Amino acid sequence: MKAQLDTIYPYCSGISVITQYDRDWYGKFVTPDRTVELVLNYPDPDGKIQLVIRRLPDEAAARNMEMLSFNKESWRGIMSHGRAMADIKKFHNPPDYFWIIDADELYDVNTIPLILEYLKRKRPRGMRVTGYNYIRTWNRRVPREVIDFTHFGFIKPGILFEQRRVISWNESRLAKGLKMLSLPDLSARFYGFITCPESIGVFHHACWLGNNERIASKFVKSSHQESRDWKVDSVDAIQSIFVHTTALPVNIQQAQWPQHFFDEQP
């Protein structure tokens, strides 16, 4: 969590950290991690960080609820009891884009300005970003041809998720229809969506890093029912390639990780 906040803090007008603390998506008790502790103790000189703890029953609804809380209707018609109305309006007004990041998704700090510049230039309704997956350590990357992992990282205010990180199932239906008709796949363009080129930026996914205990804990908390049924040992069967530590993003190299998160000393 600290590595995540260190990376994104300078680039965000506000940060909402959403957690269920001691429950999974199915309402069952799980041992709390250190999310709350780390967020409460993180330096926040600009007052950007909001810690949200709710008994959330659905992943998409959780994100939608938080995004919907930032809107002009929240302050319309009120009389402030002390703070300037300009401060209240600034807090509730939605941003240009919501940047959706899971706790185990890390962006290369050196590519964030390039990603934001591309977003500003293209101004889509939503932009997908490709993720690189890793197995056990940061030095074992899963090739894209083995697992293609691309989902929405940026969406305009007013756009909501239908399931997890899916905005509209109609987009995939349209893509299938165009394919059946042997026509170019213009489904994303029809909805105003784009995908960030990998040459500009990707994120690095730490879902499968660590020992069996950590990975099993993540499987239990997952909203993906199929992940909850996975066997931890099956992770090692996924093909990977070696990536030297010096080839990793500098913020991954410099963050504090358990020693077994690397095959070598960074």
Disulfide bonds with the S-S distance in Angstrom:
none
